[in-house]
Amino acid sequence: DSRQRAFDSGAAGFLAKPLQSRDLAAAAVRELRDFALNPVRTVLALLPEGEAREQYLARMRQEGGSVLTAADAEEAAGLLATGRIDCLVVDEKLEAMRPERLFGAAAVEESAGLRRLPVVLWCPGEVPPQSPWRQRGASFSLREARSLERLLDQSWFFLHRSQAAMAPQEAAMLEAM
């Protein structure tokens, strides 16, 4: 519960229980240091071809974000396995990009890296309650976006980008929301 609350709050890192050894403490400090020293965050965008995808990719890249795309679930799973993805953006309606195809049957629960992966679910309409993403949502931090502006906002939220670092027109758009 507190782990999920930390994810939903946009926490950079979260420790579920007190550390028991110097090795664990050193690993946590190293992970936080690496996160802080890497100013470029990487998004894996699994969106269908079309105008909304092109606008999303252009706006993310315009502001200095690193955005990768994948042609199929196997390629996406390979990119996720590298551990270099900071946020996953996926269209809820893409059957080929369901969580079980991307992560495998139990990979999210078994991998600490994938459990920390924030997911922004793009769904211009209502997300069905039986969505596989919602069903697996307890395994990772899940946010939903129904508009392109909200999709960008949620992506930057998980990338820990401040409003001060945004272009003036994006900051104004965020203020209007």
Steps between C-alpha positions, in 0.01 A plus 500: 500500500771751595709387200209575266438833673865595442475407132183699456670797663777492241769391742843449344570203721335322786625262767230272636672407827805604701830398351675216673850524358755741360475327162130582472562859610783539249282356220216742584734799506659387172158466336391847616833651390474341156146629467598853600809508276312384190311807377362323192205277573381239252139425411391192311192608303278221371239698311322424170604676182319828453489870569478469880812279509695738279398799713596318820840393365573846360409681822700261718807524278463879464546535874806275512339175598635174365213307345526147365235310309459131425341326205381198697477352850825306465698815416327689783576219747865512394517874562330460838746227597793742464382688810561833327133590457376760750134502393277286280221665299261254342167515318243291686343386173816345353433127535860417404632706793311343790695471828531123479661533156739771614595367841420130488278317743678596822792718394365818660459339839847341479696800374561794731585716197171430328304548823641853519414574137225763478240439230283766337198339336374697199129454444306789343175338619419327826735223612295184547507359856608161361803653324806278546697814587263580786507139617883506514510860626603397852826367352612843383398863527218558253358833387233552236488775239201581283643800312832575333568781749438267793719234339786749475437623855503148645812408301691802630367435852662157504816639346518748790510803272415824670258751359782759505690291244208498255458720196279804579208371290512158673511662844199715407314193373574318827380800702176501299436135593 
